[in-house]
Amino acid sequence: MNPREILTEMFEAAIAAAQPALCVPPHLPQPPEGRLIVIGAGKASAAMAKAAEDNWKGELSGLVVTRHGYNIPCKRIEIVEAAHPVPDGNGFKAAQRMMSLVRNLTEKDMVLCLFSGGGSALLPLPIEGLTLEDKQRVNESLLKSGAAISEINCVRRHLSAIKGGRLAAACWPAKVVNLLISDVPGDNAMDIASGPTVADTTTCADTLTLLDAYKIPLPAAVIKKLKDGTAESIKPGDPRISNVTTKIIATPQMALEKAAAVAEKNGITAYILSDHLEGEARSLGKRQAFLTRQTVRRMLPMMKPRVLLSGGETTVTVQGTGHGGRNVEFLLSLGVTLDEKTGVYALAGDTDGVDGTEEIAGGFLAPDSLTRARALGIDPVACLNNNDAHSFFKRLGDSIITGPTFTNVNDFRAILVLGRP
């Protein structure tokens, strides 16, 4: 048994489970009487558009925004590449065009909306009084603050002229069909790409509370809009979203189940702990290290190997100057806490192929990783404290690099226990 090969196979199975070519076609709607307009945003959106186009019999046109490097060319749907995680002018212009594209439709028309993780940054259309530069600063501050993704998306929805159901309202009276690939804990549709085409249950008051808690400054004019409610998003029951239907076509749980099937095929007992774990990455690493130790202690000789699987989206409160993403920070924290527990291997990565801001999906941890690091003069604890886990795994040759995966069902974590030492 090669632990790295098995863990890698499990990670690849998780990614494959959420490929748009597999999960989009079964959910395509019946053709409308009028036009079909396809719109979307996210790291999987170009692949979703390609799957829709390849399996649609009639006429269609549209516009989709994806991350740089995630473009899959289509013949009838325009694909725009923009920056992620900090938005840029490409995304801003595409969001403006998208709003124009869906206006003046009729009740006979249909808008097919293809959204996945990453869509929030790719559709930066600020509310009046806020500039793109303001949005960029807010986004960067939130990403470094340690805020949960649901909190970040609450702020994004209320500072946007397209998110929080506003795009769906612009489509009225056309029928809107949402096909979503979930990258958020709990699979809440309003958090996927910050919910451009679904109702928002959070409020301006919630946003003000979060801005204050994380000390995010905003122009006075925007604060006024939040306080007087004029920046409020589209709420449940609004007649402009009465024609909206939503299907979540791929989830983190589906991905974990495919990974578990790979484990079982290889004689490994799989336990899915949760598909929606949140919190600080290093704290979760510690907690799962304690759980791993307990698993090792309770294993009897000759017992089958076990793997502990989990998904969700952790956060990192950036205090250092390193290049670590949340998955590698989790992994390094796990390793430091285990401190070379014999027989434990682990892999953690982002299913979109990008952990943090690095073009690296994640990393691989072996029982001797800390020993090898120290032999190279690398201090694991110092790397962790500097938020520099990517550098740690790079120097060991244990980074996991997938390239663009064209999907996104969030974090993947697998801890493989081969047996008692």
N, C-alpha and C positions, 0 to 999 in steps of 0.2 A: 504494500500500500504506500503510495507516494502522497503524503498529506497536501503538498502544494498543488499537485495536479488535481486531486479530488476537490479541494476548496475552490480552485479556479473553475472547474467544471460546474460546480454548484452556482458560482457567480454568473457564469455564462448562461446557465439555464434560467436564472432569474431574469436576466436581461432579455433573453429570447422570448420569455412568456409575455412580454409587453411590447413586442414588435408590432407596429401599426399594420403591416401587411397581414398579420394574423388576426388582430382584434378589431380593425375598422370595418371590413366588408360585411360581417354578419349583422351590423347595426345600422347600415345605410337605410335611410327612409324611402318610402315610395315617392316617385317623381311628383312634383307639384303641377298644377295647371299652368302656372306661369314660369318665371325664371328661377333657376337655382344659382345662388351666389354662395361661394365657399370662402369663408374667412377663418383665420386662426392665428395662434401665436404659441410659441414654446419650443423647447429643444426637440420635441417629437413632431412638431406641426408640419414640417415639410414632408416627412415620411407619411404622415397621416393624409396629407393632401394627395400625395402620389397614390396611396392605396384607394382613396375615394375616386380619383380620376380614372384609375385603371379599371374600377369595378362599376362605373356609372354609365348607363346606356345612353342617356340623353345629353342635351347641351348643358354646359356649366361654364362658369368663369369665376374668378375670385382673386384674393390676395391673402398671403400668409407670411408671417414674419418668424424667422428662426435665428438661432445663434450663428455667428460666424463659424464656418466649417461644417455646419449641419444641413447644408442645402442639398436637396435632392430635386433635380430639375423636373418640372412638369410642363406639359404642352399647353394646357389651357388655364392653369392657375399660376399667377405670378408669385415667385418666392423672393422675398427680401431678406437679406442678412443684416443683423444688427448686433450691438454689443450686449454682453451679459457677463457679470451680474450688475455692473453699473451701466445705465442706459446711455444711448448716444443719439445723434441727430438722425441717423437712419431709422431708428425705431420711432422717433418723434414724427418724422414725415410720413412713415407708413401708417401710424395711428391716425393721423389727420386724414389720409386718403381712405382708410378703412371706414371712418365715420361717414365720409362723403359717399362712399360706394353703396352703403346700405340705406341711405335716405331716399325718399320718394318711391319706395316699393309699395306694392299693393297686397291685398289679402290673398291673391292667387300666387304670390311669389313665396319662396322659401330661402332661408339663410341657414346653411350648414356650417356650424361653428366647431372648429377643431382646436381644442386647447389642451396644453400639457404644462408640466413644470417649466419654469423659466419665462412664462408668458408675461409676468408682471413687469420685469425689467425691459422686455422687448416691445412693450406698448406704453411708452412714457408720454402721455398727453396731459400736462398739468392743468389744474383748474385755473381760472382767471386770477391773476395776481401772483402766480407762481411761475418761475422760469424753468427751463430744462436744467440749468445749472443748479437751481435750488433743489430740484428733484434729485440730481446726482449727489449733492451733499447730504441730503436726507437719507438717501439709499445707502450710501457708504457708512454713515453714522449708525443706522439701524443694523447693518450687517456686522458691525464691530461691537455692538452694544450687549450682545447676549440675549436679545429679545427672541421669543418664540416666533415661529413662522406665522402663526395665526395673528400675533400682535403686529408683526411687520406688515402683513397684508391688510389689517384693519386700517393702519395709517395710509397705506398705498391707495386703498379704495376711496378714502375721503379726500385725498389730494389729487385725484385723477378726474379727468373729463370723459374717460372711456370705461373705466373699471366700475365695480360696484353696481352692475346692472345697467349702466348708462348706454352701453353699446346695444343691448337688447331693446331698450326704449327707443333708440334711433331706428331700429329695424321695423317698428310697428307701422302698419298692421300686418306685415308679412309673418309667416310662421317661422319660428326659430327652433332648430334642432341642435342641441349640444351633444357632442361626443367628446368625452373627457378622459384623459389618462391621468390618474391621480398620483401626485408626488407629495401629498400632505397627510399628516397623521389624522386619522378619522375619516378620510376621503370626503371632506366637506367641500361641496362644489364651489362655494363662495370663496374658498381659499386657493383653488386651482387657477393660476394666472390672475389671482385677485378678483375672480368672478365678473368678467366684463358682461356676461349675458345671463346672470342669475341674480336673484334678489339678495340684498345684504341686510342681515339682522343686527349688525353693529351700528353704532351711532357716532355723530360728531363728538358727543361728550366722551365716549370711549376713547376716541382718538386724542382728544386733549389730555386725558389722563395718562395715556401712553407717552405722548410727547413730553409731558412733565416728568414722568418717571425715568425716562431715558435721556432727559436733558437735551432734546432735539430742538434747536431754534428754528423759527419760521418768521417770515415777514409779518408785520402787524396786520396788514390787510387780510392775510390768509387766516390768522388767528381770529380775526373778527368774523369771517365767514363761518368758521367752525363754531364759534360761540353763538352766533345768531341763527345757525342751522341752514344757511343758504348753501352750504357745501354738502348737504345731506345726500346720501346715495339713494338708489331705488329700493323701496321696501316691499316685502311680501304683500300681495293684494293690489299692487299698482296695476291698473288695466293695461298698461303698455307692455307688460310681461305675461299677459294671460295666454298668449299663443306660444309660450316657451315650453319645450320638453327637454329633459336632461337624462343622459345615460352615461354612467361611468363604466368605461369599457376595459380598463386595465387598472389593477390596484397592487399595492405592495404585498398584500396577503397572497394574491395569485402568484406573484414572483417567488415568495418564500415557499409556497407549496411545491412549486416546480423544483426548487433547490432541495427540498426535503426528499422528493422522489429520487433525485440523483444520489443522495446519501443512502437511502434505503437500498437502492440497487447495488451499492457498494458495501452492503453489510453494516451500515452505520445507523444506529438509532437516532432519529431526528426529533428535536423538540423545538417547536416554534413558540418562543417566549411571548412575542407581541409584534404586531406590524406597525405600531404607532408609538414607539418610545421617544420621549422628548427630554429636554434638559441639557445641562452642560455636558459636552462630550467627555471631558476628563472625569467628571463625576460618574457618568454611566460606565466608563471604563473600569473605575474602581468597583462599582456595584457588581458588574458582571465578572470581575476577577474573583470576588468573594463567592459568587454563585459557582464559578468554575472550581474553586478550591473544594467547595462542599461536594460537588459532583465527583471530583477525583477521590475524595475521602470515602465516599459511599460505594464506589465501584469495587466489585469483587474481582478476584483473579478470574480470567477467562471470560469476563463479561464483554459483550460487544462494545466497540467504540461508540461514542456519542458525539453529536454535534448540537450546539445551542444556536438557534437562528433568531435573528430579530431585524426589524426594520423601523422606519420612522424618520424623524429629522431632528438631530441634536443641534445645539448651538455652541458657539465659541465666543466668549468675551475676550477680545483681543487685548492683551496687555504687553506682549513682546513685539519683536520686529521680524519674526520668522515667516515662513511660507506655508504653514500647515493648514489643511482643511479639517473639517469636523471628523471625518472618518479616520484619518491617520492620527488625529489627536486622541480619539477614542482608543485606537489600537495601541499607541504608545503608552497611554495611561494604563491600559490593561496589562501590558508587558511589565511596566515598572511596578505595578501592584503585585502581580504574580511573582515577579523576581525569579524567573527561570524555573517555574514549576515544570518538572519533567513530564513529557507526554502531551503538552498543550501547544496547539498550533491555532492560528487565527487569520482570517482575512476580513478586511472591511473596505468597502468602496461605495462610491456613488454610481448608481445604475446609468446615469447620463454620461459617464466617462470623465467627469470633471469634479474633483473634490476641492472646494474653495475656489481659488483663482488660478490654480495650476492645471495644466493639461494632463493630469494624472488622476486616475480613478480612485486609487487608494493604496493599500500596502498589505504585505504579508508578514506575519510574526511567527517565528519559530522558537523552540525552547532555548536555543543558543543565541538569539538575536542580541540580547544585552551584552553577553560575553564578547561577541564579535565586534560590537560597537565600541566597547571599552578598549579592545585591542587596537582599534583604529584611532584611539584618543577622543572618542565621542562620549560625552556625558549625557546619558538618556534623560536624567531629571532636568538638566539644564535646557536640553532641547524642548522638553515638555513645557517648562516654565516660560520659554521664549516663543511659544506657539510655532515651533519649527520642526514639526514631525515629518514634513515632506523631506527636509534635508536629511533627517535621520535615516529614513527608509531608502532614499536615493543612494546614499553612500554605502549602504549594505547591499545594494543591488536588488532590493525587495519592494520597489515600487510596482504597482499594478497599473499598466498602461493599456487601455483598450482602444483609444481613438474615439471619435464620435460614435455613439451607440444608436442614435436616432430615436431614443425613447427616454423615459424618466419616471421610475416608480420609487424614487428616493433612495435612502441608504440601505445597504446590505451588510449584515454582520454575521459572521459564522465562526464559532469557537469549537474546535475539534479536540476532543479528549480521547486519546488512544487507550488509556488505561492507567492503573495505579503504578507509580514508580517502584 
